[in-house]
Amino acid sequence: MRFFVEVENSGGRYHGGVYGDNHLLIQELPTLRLGPQETLYIKDREHKLKDIIEHSISFGATGHSTIFDERGQLEIGQFLYDQTFGALDAATLRGLQDEPVEVRIVTNDEHIARLPWVLLSSKGIFLSTTGWSVALSSGQLDGECELPPSPRLLFVMPEAAAYPATGAAQHLEALEDLLSRANHRHTQGLNLRVVKTWEDFIEVSESFRPHVVYFYGHGIGDLSSSSLIFTTGSNQKLVEKSIADVANCLRQANDETVRLAYINCCLGDAGGLLGVGRQLGDFIPAVITNCTYARTDAAQAQAETLFRSILINGAPPHAAIANMRSNLTRLNFSFGDMRWMTPVLHCHYQKWKTTPPQPSSRLHRDPHWRYKLDRIIQFSQVSYQTQTMLAQHKPRSLAYIWYGRERQGVDLFHQRIKVELREGLTNAHLYEVLPTWPMEFSNFHRSMTAMMTDAFGVQSLSEIPDRIRTEARGVTDRLTLVYVRHEPIRDSKLINIDLLKSYLEWWNANFAAQLEDLTFGLLGVSYVIGKSEAFGAALEKKRVRFMSLNNVRIRVLKELGSLQKEDLIDFIETHNIALPEEFDDQLLDKIIEECHGEYEAILERLKNIEDDVWPRLKDSPDGSEDFN
């Protein structure tokens, strides 16, 4: 059931009506108390609507707002409901309980568009959590909007050094992992492109003609404007670009190509007519953005949830957002924090059509083969000992240290552990956490504590078990394996071997010791090192693998060295990699020679070959084809 709530401003007087999907008037709203100076009572205190909007925009920058605690949110939502749906007759209101409700707030007034419509509440219930979807619209209504079966995705992820870290690299990895499992074309180099600079954004927007544009980074805004932070030039200098500039770039490059834009930043919608919703929504059928300050972990979780719903499950954007809000606890949101109100949807499609990808048979094509090239000696040790720990319930944690030269897949080994353990652990829930190394260690315990509490999104180490329990909600009958995965260390002077040993001791005493009965830890620390042989000798000399810790067993893996031909042949046969018929032993020798045995270079070469062959193999009538 779809309703259009139209609101107009005529010389400071607000009026409108509630219309059905056929645009027949259901209820006229001749007088609406929705102007900036109108007042309502929140916890028995009088507030103007304009002040509520200002509080919502500043939330997160100025700390907790008593206006937007759970009680305040309910009272604001009830006020908005009374002004609109409260005027409907009893029979219509009863009908709202029988099926999902889609609400479009249709207005060209900046003030009305900024009101927190997602808070619509009735009888103490946030309607957005019961399946209602609430979106904004400027009035135009297109026909059917179709998202192609393998839409082209443009991810814009600037790395603004002067701003707080966003975890963009880990977020990109998680999204690519999620999407490529469902559709092999959603990998970088095929139907997924990633840009970081303003110049690349302009060039790729025109040449790639994306159907979906996703910006993940920093935004700044107020009641007068909204802007995004890009980098520019070879020195990655910061540059601020208004939403109007971004919109103009996309409009000029592909006016009718982009179907969905998701601007995942702070204050994307704060600028009203100059904000994301109005500037991009003028020509893009569905636009998603945040109306207030965003928190990194929440922004990433929301994006992964929405992309899973829209690109994998085929849900229209309004239904995807409604479903997300119906399952807030899974995203670790609280109604006491108004960030659950984000994101905001602007849309003007009548119908949304998409063809969800059909999963490939694992018997024919492993979607994760790219993470499993070689490294059998190293991974088999991790896999066997992890399974043994979970079976015997001891030790409380395993810690692995591995190392290798640049481009030998040191960081990819982290991904392989996650992918293969997730597939193989039928008796355990895998919970991955990605801490960021501290910048200094003058107070070691304080630095380690801050690193770990920030990674888990808690205030103290004692809250980590509760956070793990929350994450594992719904799988409490199984074990939980917490995989703490550190970014590779490229400066061994910053985190030397002595400091590594101190961290392992800290992990044993402060993390592993407090894990609950059904929870176990897996720690991964890696080094990308130039003089790998000397580093391996230093690890042996410092006797890292012989450290005696009561809660942790430590293992140093064999160096991740050059790729060997016999390992490559075994890998191709094991994972049924689709290669042309002319691909023979001599071509393997040539690839290894040209890539100097570098793991990542060989992997990229195989990936390009397989990506070219697999679509033809998949589409052939009998599942095979002559590639000569």
C-alpha positions as CSV (number, residue, x, y, z in Angstrom):
1,M,0.0,0.0,0.0
2,R,1.5,3.3,-1.1
3,F,0.7,6.8,0.1
4,F,1.8,10.1,-1.1
5,V,1.8,12.8,1.6
6,E,2.0,16.1,-0.3
7,V,3.0,19.2,1.6
8,E,3.2,22.7,0.2
9,N,4.2,26.1,1.6
10,S,2.1,29.0,0.5
11,G,3.4,32.2,1.9
12,G,4.3,30.5,5.2
13,R,1.1,28.5,5.4
14,Y,1.5,24.8,5.1
15,H,-1.2,22.6,3.6
16,G,-1.5,19.4,1.5
17,G,-3.2,16.1,1.3
18,V,-2.8,12.3,1.5
19,Y,-3.1,10.6,-1.8
20,G,-3.3,6.9,-2.8
21,D,-1.2,5.1,-5.4
22,N,-3.7,6.1,-8.1
23,H,-3.2,9.7,-7.0
24,L,-6.8,10.0,-5.8
25,L,-7.2,12.2,-2.8
26,I,-7.8,10.3,0.4
27,Q,-7.6,13.1,2.9
28,E,-7.2,16.8,2.5
29,L,-4.8,18.5,5.0
30,P,-5.9,22.1,4.8
31,T,-3.8,23.3,7.8
32,L,-0.6,21.7,8.8
33,R,1.4,22.8,11.9
34,L,4.7,22.0,10.3
35,G,6.3,25.5,9.8
36,P,9.7,26.3,11.3
37,Q,8.1,28.4,14.1
38,E,5.5,25.8,15.1
39,T,6.0,24.3,18.5
40,L,5.6,20.9,20.1
41,Y,6.2,19.6,23.6
42,I,9.0,17.0,24.2
43,K,9.0,15.7,27.7
44,D,6.9,18.7,28.8
45,R,9.2,21.3,27.3
46,E,8.4,23.5,24.3
47,H,10.5,23.3,21.2
48,K,10.3,24.8,17.8
49,L,10.5,22.6,14.7
50,K,13.4,24.6,13.3
51,D,15.4,23.9,16.5
52,I,14.7,20.2,16.2
53,I,16.1,20.2,12.7
54,E,19.2,22.0,13.9
55,H,19.7,19.5,16.7
56,S,19.4,16.6,14.2
57,I,22.1,18.1,11.9
58,S,24.5,18.8,14.7
59,F,24.0,15.5,16.5
60,G,27.3,13.6,16.8
61,A,29.4,16.8,16.6
62,T,28.1,18.3,19.9
63,G,27.5,15.1,21.8
64,H,24.2,13.6,23.1
65,S,21.0,15.5,22.6
66,T,18.3,15.1,25.1
67,I,15.8,16.1,22.4
68,F,16.6,12.9,20.5
69,D,16.7,10.3,23.2
70,E,14.2,7.5,22.8
71,R,11.4,9.3,24.5
72,G,12.0,12.5,22.4
73,Q,12.1,10.6,19.2
74,L,8.8,9.0,19.9
75,E,7.1,12.3,20.7
76,I,8.5,13.9,17.6
77,G,7.3,10.9,15.5
78,Q,3.8,11.0,17.1
79,F,3.6,14.7,16.3
80,L,4.4,14.1,12.6
81,Y,2.0,11.2,12.5
82,D,-0.9,13.2,14.0
83,Q,-0.3,16.0,11.5
84,T,-0.6,13.6,8.5
85,F,-2.0,10.1,9.0
86,G,-3.8,11.0,12.2
87,A,-6.4,12.7,10.1
88,L,-7.4,9.5,8.2
89,D,-10.6,7.7,9.0
90,A,-10.7,4.7,11.3
91,A,-11.3,2.2,8.5
92,T,-8.2,3.4,6.5
93,L,-6.1,3.4,9.6
94,R,-7.0,-0.3,10.3
95,G,-6.0,-1.1,6.7
96,L,-2.5,0.1,7.4
97,Q,-2.0,-2.8,9.7
98,D,-2.7,-5.5,7.1
99,E,0.1,-5.0,4.6
100,P,3.5,-3.2,4.1
101,V,3.1,0.6,3.8
102,E,5.2,2.7,1.5
103,V,5.1,6.5,2.3
104,R,6.4,9.2,-0.1
105,I,6.7,12.7,1.4
106,V,6.3,14.9,-1.6
107,T,7.5,18.4,-1.1
108,N,9.7,21.1,-2.6
109,D,10.1,22.9,0.7
110,E,13.6,22.6,2.3
111,H,12.2,22.8,5.9
112,I,9.7,20.0,5.3
113,A,12.3,17.8,3.6
114,R,14.6,18.1,6.6
115,L,12.0,17.0,9.2
116,P,12.8,13.5,10.6
117,W,10.0,11.6,8.9
118,V,11.5,8.3,9.6
119,L,10.4,8.8,13.2
120,L,6.7,8.5,12.3
121,S,5.2,6.8,15.4
122,S,1.9,5.6,16.6
123,K,1.0,4.5,20.1
124,G,4.6,4.2,21.1
125,I,5.8,2.3,18.1
126,F,8.3,3.5,15.5
127,L,6.4,2.6,12.3
128,S,9.7,2.3,10.4
129,T,10.5,-0.7,12.5
130,T,7.3,-2.5,11.6
131,G,7.8,-2.5,7.8
132,W,6.9,1.0,6.9
133,S,9.2,2.6,4.3
134,V,9.5,6.4,4.3
135,A,11.1,8.3,1.4
136,L,11.2,11.9,0.1
137,S,10.2,12.9,-3.3
138,S,10.0,16.2,-5.2
139,G,6.8,15.3,-7.0
140,Q,7.9,13.8,-10.3
141,L,7.1,10.1,-10.8
142,D,8.9,8.0,-13.4
143,G,7.7,4.7,-14.7
144,E,9.6,1.5,-14.2
145,C,13.3,1.8,-13.2
146,E,15.2,-1.3,-14.2
147,L,18.6,-2.2,-12.7
148,P,20.5,-4.5,-15.2
149,P,21.4,-8.1,-14.1
150,S,25.1,-7.2,-13.7
151,P,25.0,-3.4,-13.1
152,R,28.2,-1.4,-13.4
153,L,29.3,-0.3,-10.0
154,L,31.5,2.8,-9.3
155,F,32.9,3.0,-5.8
156,V,34.3,6.4,-4.9
157,M,36.6,6.1,-1.8
158,P,38.9,9.1,-1.3
159,E,41.6,8.7,1.4
160,A,41.6,12.1,3.1
161,A,44.8,12.0,5.3
162,A,43.8,15.1,7.3
163,Y,40.5,13.6,8.3
164,P,39.8,10.6,10.7
165,A,40.4,7.2,9.1
166,T,37.3,5.6,7.5
167,G,38.5,2.1,7.1
168,A,37.9,2.3,3.4
169,A,40.3,-0.5,2.4
170,Q,38.6,-3.0,4.7
171,H,35.1,-1.8,3.7
172,L,36.0,-2.2,0.0
173,E,37.3,-5.7,0.7
174,A,34.1,-6.7,2.6
175,L,31.8,-5.3,-0.2
176,E,33.8,-6.9,-3.0
177,D,33.8,-10.2,-1.1
178,L,30.0,-9.9,-0.5
179,L,29.1,-8.9,-4.1
180,S,31.5,-11.1,-6.0
181,R,30.3,-14.2,-4.2
182,A,26.9,-13.6,-5.8
183,N,28.0,-12.2,-9.2
184,H,31.6,-12.9,-10.4
185,R,31.4,-9.7,-12.5
186,H,31.3,-7.5,-9.5
187,T,35.1,-7.6,-9.0
188,Q,37.6,-4.8,-9.8
189,G,38.5,-4.7,-13.4
190,L,35.1,-6.0,-14.6
191,N,31.8,-4.4,-13.5
192,L,33.4,-2.8,-10.4
193,R,35.6,0.3,-10.6
194,V,37.2,2.1,-7.6
195,V,38.4,5.7,-7.8
196,K,39.9,7.9,-5.1
197,T,40.6,11.3,-6.8
198,W,38.4,13.9,-8.3
199,E,40.0,13.6,-11.7
200,D,39.5,9.8,-11.8
201,F,35.9,10.3,-10.7
202,I,35.2,12.6,-13.7
203,E,37.0,10.3,-16.2
204,V,35.5,7.0,-15.0
205,S,32.0,8.4,-14.7
206,E,32.1,9.2,-18.4
207,S,34.0,6.2,-19.7
208,F,32.5,3.5,-17.4
209,R,28.9,4.9,-17.3
210,P,28.0,3.3,-14.0
211,H,24.5,2.2,-13.0
212,V,25.3,2.5,-9.3
213,V,27.5,5.1,-7.7
214,Y,28.7,4.6,-4.1
215,F,30.6,7.4,-2.3
216,Y,32.2,6.4,1.0
217,G,34.2,9.1,2.7
218,H,33.9,12.4,4.4
219,G,31.2,15.0,3.9
220,I,30.6,18.4,5.5
221,G,27.4,20.4,5.6
222,D,25.1,22.8,7.3
223,L,21.7,24.4,6.5
224,S,23.3,26.2,3.6
225,S,25.4,23.6,1.8
226,S,26.7,20.1,1.5
227,S,30.1,19.1,0.2
228,L,32.2,15.9,-0.3
229,I,35.9,15.6,0.4
230,F,38.0,14.3,-2.5
231,T,41.7,14.2,-3.2
232,T,43.3,15.6,-6.3
233,G,46.6,15.2,-8.2
234,S,49.5,12.9,-7.7
235,N,50.2,14.3,-4.2
236,Q,46.6,13.5,-3.1
237,K,45.9,17.0,-2.0
238,L,42.5,17.5,-0.4
239,V,39.8,19.3,-2.3
240,E,36.2,20.1,-1.3
241,K,33.6,19.6,-4.0
242,S,30.0,20.7,-3.6
243,I,27.2,18.3,-4.2
244,A,26.2,20.5,-7.1
245,D,29.6,19.8,-8.7
246,V,29.3,16.1,-8.2
247,A,25.7,16.1,-9.6
248,N,26.8,18.1,-12.6
249,C,29.6,15.6,-13.3
250,L,27.3,12.6,-13.2
251,R,24.5,14.5,-15.2
252,Q,26.9,15.5,-18.0
253,A,28.6,12.0,-18.2
254,N,25.5,9.8,-18.1
255,D,22.2,11.5,-17.6
256,E,20.0,8.4,-17.9
257,T,22.4,5.7,-16.9
258,V,22.8,6.0,-13.1
259,R,19.9,4.2,-11.3
260,L,21.1,4.4,-7.7
261,A,23.4,6.7,-5.9
262,Y,24.4,6.0,-2.3
263,I,26.4,8.9,-0.7
264,N,27.6,7.4,2.6
265,C,29.1,10.4,4.4
266,C,28.2,12.8,7.2
267,L,25.5,15.4,6.5
268,G,24.9,14.5,2.9
269,D,21.4,15.8,3.1
270,A,22.0,18.8,5.4
271,G,22.1,21.3,2.6
272,G,18.4,21.2,1.6
273,L,18.1,22.2,-2.0
274,L,21.9,22.0,-2.3
275,G,22.1,18.6,-0.5
276,V,22.5,15.1,-2.0
277,G,18.8,14.3,-2.2
278,R,17.8,17.2,-4.3
279,Q,20.9,17.7,-6.4
280,L,21.2,14.0,-7.4
281,G,17.5,13.1,-7.0
282,D,16.7,15.5,-9.8
283,F,17.9,12.9,-12.4
284,I,18.7,9.7,-10.4
285,P,15.6,7.5,-9.6
286,A,16.9,6.4,-6.1
287,V,19.3,8.4,-3.9
288,I,20.4,7.3,-0.4
289,T,22.4,9.4,2.0
290,N,22.8,10.4,5.7
291,C,21.0,13.3,7.3
292,T,23.3,13.6,10.3
293,Y,26.8,12.7,11.4
294,A,27.7,9.1,10.6
295,R,29.8,6.6,12.6
296,T,32.2,4.4,10.7
297,D,31.1,1.0,11.9
298,A,27.4,1.9,11.5
299,A,28.0,3.4,8.0
300,Q,29.8,0.2,6.8
301,A,27.2,-2.1,8.3
302,Q,24.3,-0.2,6.7
303,A,26.0,-0.2,3.3
304,E,26.7,-3.9,3.4
305,T,23.1,-4.6,4.4
306,L,21.6,-2.4,1.7
307,F,23.8,-3.7,-1.1
308,R,23.0,-7.2,-0.1
309,S,19.3,-6.4,-0.3
310,I,19.4,-4.4,-3.5
311,L,22.1,-6.0,-5.6
312,I,21.9,-9.6,-4.4
313,N,18.3,-10.2,-3.2
314,G,16.8,-7.8,-5.8
315,A,14.8,-5.7,-3.3
316,P,13.8,-2.1,-4.4
317,P,15.6,0.6,-2.3
318,H,12.6,1.6,-0.2
319,A,12.0,-2.1,0.8
320,A,15.7,-2.6,1.5
321,I,15.8,0.3,3.9
322,A,12.5,-0.8,5.5
323,N,13.9,-4.3,6.1
324,M,17.1,-2.9,7.5
325,R,15.2,-0.8,10.1
326,S,13.0,-3.8,11.0
327,N,16.2,-5.6,12.0
328,L,18.2,-2.9,13.9
329,T,19.5,-5.2,16.6
330,R,21.5,-7.1,14.0
331,L,23.3,-3.9,13.2
332,N,24.0,-3.1,16.8
333,F,21.8,0.0,16.7
334,S,20.0,1.5,19.7
335,F,17.0,3.8,19.6
336,G,18.9,5.9,22.2
337,D,21.2,7.0,19.4
338,M,19.5,8.8,16.6
339,R,21.9,7.5,14.0
340,W,19.5,4.7,13.4
341,M,17.4,7.3,11.5
342,T,20.0,7.3,8.7
343,P,20.1,6.8,5.8
344,V,17.4,8.9,4.1
345,L,16.0,7.8,0.7
346,H,14.9,10.2,-2.1
347,C,13.2,8.4,-4.9
348,H,10.8,9.0,-7.9
349,Y,10.5,5.6,-9.4
350,Q,7.0,4.1,-9.9
351,K,8.3,0.5,-10.0
352,W,11.7,-0.9,-9.4
353,K,12.8,-3.9,-11.5
354,T,15.9,-6.0,-11.1
355,T,17.1,-9.5,-11.8
356,P,19.0,-11.0,-8.8
357,P,22.2,-12.9,-9.8
358,Q,21.9,-16.7,-9.9
359,P,24.6,-18.3,-7.7
360,S,27.1,-20.4,-9.6
361,S,27.4,-24.0,-8.6
362,R,30.3,-24.6,-6.2
363,L,31.0,-27.9,-8.1
364,H,31.9,-25.9,-11.2
365,R,33.2,-22.6,-9.9
366,D,34.5,-21.6,-6.5
367,P,33.7,-17.9,-6.2
368,H,36.6,-17.5,-3.7
369,W,39.3,-19.2,-5.7
370,R,41.3,-16.0,-6.0
371,Y,42.0,-16.1,-2.2
372,K,43.2,-19.7,-2.3
373,L,46.2,-19.7,-4.6
374,D,49.0,-21.8,-3.1
375,R,49.9,-21.2,0.6
376,I,48.7,-24.7,1.4
377,I,51.5,-25.3,3.9
378,Q,50.7,-22.2,5.9
379,F,46.9,-22.4,5.7
380,S,46.6,-26.1,6.6
381,Q,48.4,-25.3,9.8
382,V,46.0,-22.5,10.7
383,S,43.0,-24.6,9.7
384,Y,43.9,-27.7,11.5
385,Q,44.9,-26.0,14.8
386,T,41.8,-23.8,14.8
387,Q,39.6,-26.8,14.3
388,T,41.4,-28.6,17.1
389,M,41.1,-25.6,19.5
390,L,37.3,-25.4,18.9
391,A,36.9,-29.2,19.3
392,Q,39.0,-29.5,22.5
393,H,38.1,-26.0,23.9
394,K,41.7,-25.2,24.5
395,P,43.7,-23.0,24.3
396,R,41.5,-19.8,24.6
397,S,43.3,-18.3,21.6
398,L,45.7,-18.9,18.8
399,A,48.1,-16.3,17.5
400,Y,49.8,-16.5,14.1
401,I,52.6,-14.4,12.7
402,W,53.5,-14.6,9.1
403,Y,55.7,-12.5,6.8
404,G,56.9,-12.0,3.2
405,R,58.0,-9.5,0.7
406,E,55.8,-7.0,-1.1
407,R,53.4,-8.5,-3.6
408,Q,53.8,-12.0,-2.2
409,G,50.2,-11.9,-0.9
410,V,50.8,-11.2,2.8
411,D,47.6,-9.3,3.1
412,L,45.6,-11.7,0.9
413,F,46.5,-14.5,3.3
414,H,44.3,-12.6,5.9
415,Q,41.4,-12.8,3.5
416,R,42.0,-16.5,2.8
417,I,41.8,-17.3,6.5
418,K,38.5,-15.5,6.7
419,V,37.0,-17.1,3.6
420,E,38.1,-20.6,4.2
421,L,37.3,-20.7,7.9
422,R,33.8,-19.2,7.2
423,E,33.2,-22.0,4.7
424,G,34.6,-24.8,6.9
425,L,33.4,-23.9,10.4
426,T,30.0,-25.5,10.5
427,N,30.1,-25.6,14.3
428,A,31.2,-22.0,14.9
429,H,30.2,-18.4,14.1
430,L,33.1,-16.4,12.7
431,Y,33.3,-12.8,13.9
432,E,36.0,-10.7,12.2
433,V,37.4,-7.5,13.8
434,L,39.9,-5.2,12.1
435,P,41.9,-3.0,14.5
436,T,44.0,-0.1,13.4
437,W,47.5,0.0,14.8
438,P,48.2,2.9,17.2
439,M,50.4,5.8,16.1
440,E,52.5,5.7,19.2
441,F,53.2,3.4,22.2
442,S,54.5,5.6,24.9
443,N,51.8,4.2,27.2
444,F,51.6,0.7,25.9
445,H,48.6,-0.5,27.8
446,R,46.6,2.6,27.1
447,S,47.4,2.4,23.3
448,M,46.5,-1.2,23.1
449,T,43.3,-0.7,25.0
450,A,42.2,2.2,22.8
451,M,43.0,0.2,19.7
452,M,40.9,-2.8,20.8
453,T,38.0,-0.9,22.3
454,D,37.7,1.2,19.1
455,A,37.8,-1.9,16.9
456,F,34.9,-3.5,18.9
457,G,33.0,-0.2,19.3
458,V,32.9,-0.3,23.1
459,Q,34.1,2.0,25.9
460,S,36.2,-0.5,27.9
461,L,37.8,-3.9,27.6
462,S,35.3,-5.4,30.0
463,E,32.5,-4.6,27.5
464,I,34.1,-6.8,24.8
465,P,32.5,-10.1,25.9
466,D,29.1,-8.4,25.8
467,R,29.8,-7.0,22.3
468,I,30.8,-10.5,21.1
469,R,27.6,-11.9,22.6
470,T,25.6,-9.3,20.8
471,E,27.3,-10.0,17.5
472,A,26.6,-13.7,17.9
473,R,23.0,-13.2,18.7
474,G,20.9,-15.9,17.0
475,V,23.7,-18.4,16.9
476,T,24.1,-18.8,20.7
477,D,24.0,-22.6,20.4
478,R,27.3,-22.6,18.5
479,L,30.8,-21.6,19.3
480,T,32.1,-18.1,18.4
481,L,35.5,-17.6,16.8
482,V,36.7,-14.0,17.1
483,Y,39.2,-13.4,14.3
484,V,41.2,-10.2,15.1
485,R,42.9,-9.4,11.9
486,H,45.6,-6.6,11.9
487,E,46.6,-4.7,8.8
488,P,50.0,-5.8,7.6
489,I,53.0,-4.0,9.2
490,R,55.2,-2.4,6.7
491,D,57.5,-0.5,9.1
492,S,59.2,-3.0,11.4
493,K,60.9,-0.2,13.2
494,L,57.5,1.1,14.4
495,I,56.3,-2.3,15.5
496,N,59.5,-4.3,16.0
497,I,59.8,-7.8,17.3
498,D,60.2,-6.8,20.9
499,L,57.0,-4.7,20.7
500,L,55.3,-7.6,19.0
501,K,56.2,-9.8,22.0
502,S,54.8,-7.2,24.3
503,Y,51.6,-7.2,22.4
504,L,51.2,-11.0,22.5
505,E,51.7,-10.8,26.3
506,W,49.1,-8.0,26.5
507,W,46.7,-10.1,24.3
508,N,47.1,-13.1,26.5
509,A,46.4,-11.1,29.7
510,N,43.8,-8.6,28.6
511,F,41.9,-10.2,25.7
512,A,42.2,-14.0,25.7
513,A,41.8,-14.2,29.5
514,Q,38.3,-12.7,29.4
515,L,36.9,-14.7,26.6
516,E,33.7,-16.6,27.7
517,D,33.2,-20.4,27.6
518,L,31.9,-20.7,24.1
519,T,34.2,-18.0,22.6
520,F,37.7,-18.4,21.3
521,G,40.2,-16.0,19.7
522,L,42.3,-16.1,16.5
523,L,44.9,-13.4,16.1
524,G,46.6,-12.6,12.8
525,V,49.7,-10.4,12.7
526,S,51.7,-10.0,9.5
527,Y,54.8,-8.2,8.2
528,V,55.6,-7.0,4.7
529,I,59.3,-6.9,4.8
530,G,62.1,-6.3,2.4
531,K,64.8,-8.5,3.9
532,S,62.5,-11.4,4.7
533,E,65.3,-13.9,5.4
534,A,66.9,-11.6,8.0
535,F,63.5,-11.0,9.6
536,G,62.7,-14.7,9.8
537,A,66.1,-15.2,11.5
538,A,65.3,-12.4,14.0
539,L,61.9,-14.0,14.8
540,E,63.8,-17.2,15.6
541,K,66.5,-15.5,17.6
542,K,63.9,-13.7,19.7
543,R,62.2,-17.0,20.2
544,V,58.7,-15.6,19.5
545,R,57.3,-19.1,18.8
546,F,58.5,-20.3,22.1
547,M,56.8,-17.7,24.2
548,S,55.0,-19.4,27.1
549,L,51.5,-17.9,27.6
550,N,48.8,-19.6,29.6
551,N,45.9,-18.5,27.3
552,V,47.5,-18.3,23.9
553,R,49.4,-20.7,21.6
554,I,51.7,-18.8,19.2
555,R,52.8,-20.0,15.8
556,V,55.2,-18.4,13.3
557,L,54.3,-19.5,9.7
558,K,56.8,-20.3,7.0
559,E,57.7,-17.2,4.8
560,L,55.2,-16.4,2.1
561,G,57.7,-16.7,-0.7
562,S,57.6,-16.9,-4.5
563,L,55.0,-19.0,-6.2
564,Q,56.2,-22.4,-7.5
565,K,55.0,-24.0,-10.7
566,E,53.9,-27.3,-9.2
567,D,51.8,-25.4,-6.7
568,L,50.2,-23.4,-9.5
569,I,49.3,-26.5,-11.5
570,D,47.8,-28.2,-8.4
571,F,45.8,-25.0,-7.7
572,I,44.3,-24.8,-11.2
573,E,43.2,-28.4,-11.1
574,T,41.8,-28.3,-7.6
575,H,39.7,-25.2,-8.1
576,N,38.6,-25.9,-11.7
577,I,39.8,-22.6,-13.0
578,A,38.3,-21.9,-16.4
579,L,41.3,-21.5,-18.9
580,P,41.5,-21.6,-22.7
581,E,42.4,-24.9,-24.2
582,E,45.7,-23.5,-25.5
583,F,46.7,-22.8,-21.9
584,D,49.6,-25.3,-21.4
585,D,52.7,-26.0,-19.4
586,Q,54.8,-23.5,-21.4
587,L,52.3,-20.7,-20.9
588,L,52.6,-21.3,-17.1
589,D,56.4,-21.0,-17.3
590,K,55.9,-17.7,-19.3
591,I,53.5,-16.2,-16.7
592,I,55.8,-17.1,-13.8
593,E,58.8,-15.7,-15.6
594,E,57.1,-12.5,-16.6
595,C,55.6,-12.0,-13.1
596,H,59.0,-12.8,-11.5
597,G,57.2,-15.4,-9.3
598,E,55.2,-12.7,-7.5
599,Y,52.1,-14.1,-6.0
600,E,49.9,-11.1,-6.6
601,A,51.0,-10.5,-10.2
602,I,50.4,-14.2,-11.1
603,L,47.0,-14.1,-9.4
604,E,46.0,-11.0,-11.3
605,R,47.1,-12.6,-14.6
606,L,45.0,-15.7,-13.9
607,K,42.1,-13.6,-12.7
608,N,42.0,-11.7,-16.1
609,I,42.2,-14.9,-18.1
610,E,39.5,-16.7,-16.1
611,D,37.2,-13.6,-16.1
612,D,37.4,-13.6,-19.9
613,V,36.7,-17.4,-20.3
614,W,34.1,-18.0,-17.6
615,P,31.2,-15.9,-19.0
616,R,31.5,-17.8,-22.3
617,L,31.8,-21.1,-20.6
618,K,28.8,-20.4,-18.4
619,D,26.6,-19.3,-21.3
620,S,27.5,-22.2,-23.7
621,P,24.7,-24.8,-24.1
622,D,26.6,-27.8,-22.8
623,G,28.8,-25.9,-20.4
624,S,31.9,-26.2,-22.6
625,E,33.3,-24.4,-25.5
626,D,36.2,-24.5,-27.9
627,F,38.4,-21.6,-27.2
628,N,40.9,-22.1,-30.1
